[in-house]
């Protein structure tokens, strides 16, 4: 009795949280830019395993466009902060000769 109640509640939970996708030939997920497609279910309402979602490839160009500006921004901030520390004599590097 307890197993059937647990099984029916599990089945109801999975049916309620399963994704229903309608395949539309006119709408290609790769042609839609700026939106991230995601799903939380791996099975359909009938219990069949859904196919893998299409992957968005991140090329070297996209990584470069994101990394280079923020790397440059970080170096500018740290350079200005180091100059501020040196100006207020909080941290002054020693100029020791190792001769």
C-alpha positions, 0 to 999 in steps of 0.5 A: 500500500505504501509503495503504491502511494509513493509510486503514484506520488512520484509519478505525479511529481514527474508528470507535473515537472516534465517538459513538453517540447513542441518541435517546430521546423520553422524555429531553429534554436541555433538561429535564435540569438541572445536566449538560453534554452534550458530544461529541467526534465529528462523524460517526456510525459509518457516516460520516454527519454528526451533527446539531448538539447543542442549545444551552443559552441563558444569559440575562441573569438567569444572567449577573447571578446569577454576575457581581454576587456576585463583583464585590461580593466583589472590591470588598470584598477590594480595599477592605479591602486598600487600608485595610490598606496605608494603615494600615501606611503602605505606600501613602498617597494624597496630598491635593493641592489643584489650585487 
